[in-house]
Amino acid sequence: MNLRPRRYLPSIQQLLAFEAVMRSGSSTAAAEELGLTQSTVSRLVQSLEEQLGSPLFHRRRKRLWPSELATGYVAEVTRALNIIQHASMQIAVNPAGGTLSLAILPTFGTRWLAPRLKDFLSCHPGISLNVSTRVPRFSFGTEPFDAVIYYGHADWPDAHHQKLFDESHIACVASRFLQGRRISGLDEVAALTLLHLENRPTAWEDWFSAQGHAPRLGSGGMMMDQFSMIIQAAIQGLGVALLPEYLAEDELREGRLVALPFPAVRAGGAYMLAWPDTRQMGRPLAAFREWLAGQCDHDRPNGP
């Protein structure tokens, strides 16, 4: 039996007081936030220091100055409080079916995942799904997510992976952007204003290379951080968008964009689902993985 020494398990009240003082900068501000008196907050912080056997603050002229120990300790305390709060919210919101917290890419979420979620929730009515957008990578140890959908390779640290589907790119423009010109050569494409995605910096070079041509690209392009912005920029006639085929379907069908006469090019990465290998997989995540696999299999002949 693994007994946890009481000395190393401060109370929630002590940790909340300490974290609030560190975040707000004073015991007075922390007391207002927590609905306590200033003296109560001070006593909680002092009792925490006594329990740990180390000073967390330097006290000068009735002010608290965090020690180096406190600066490192508060990051871990904040993470632990977030995990406890997240777990408690899951039980409170959905005590029967469980909750799945998912991080996704913004445009993938709105274009591909969101239209399909009604089906998942219908198949699993007891599961609550919380979805947040994330572009930069994060650590499962510091963020309260059960899984993430991202673009790349099976290299998310400390995680299991499931491939969803590959991505193929096509070059698209608004018809008015061409102003009656016929684009038939790759040099002509390279001379146009190219719209670049921030986290795919070599996408255009890869596309030209796959076409069997590597023209020197000019510096007159535009850089954006989401596909949704690139799509709108292309529709407004600001340049040529290199888009995943599944993202361009609606705009091509409705005539807001037209595809240039070059083959689609398979991109180097794929859409992946990752989940931490340090946690036991719960029923909500298992159900979501199985449902995702079915959706991707269904789409594969005509979609991604």
Secondary structure, DSSP 4 states (H G I P E B T S, - for coil): --PPPGGG---HHHHHHHHHHHHHSSHHHHHHHHT--HHHHHHHHHHHHHHHTS--EEEETTEEEE-HHHHHHHHHHHHHHHHHHHHHHHHHH-TTT-EEEEEE-HHHIIIIIHHHHHHHHHH-TT-EEEEEE--S---TTTS--SEEEEEE-S--TTEEEEEEEEEEEEEEE-HHHHTT----SHHHHHTSPEEEETT-TTHHHHHHHHTT--PPP-S--EEES-HHHHHHHHHTTSSEEEEEHHHHHHHHHHTSSEE-SS--EEEEEEEEEEEETTSPPPHHHHHHHHHHHHHHHHHTTT--
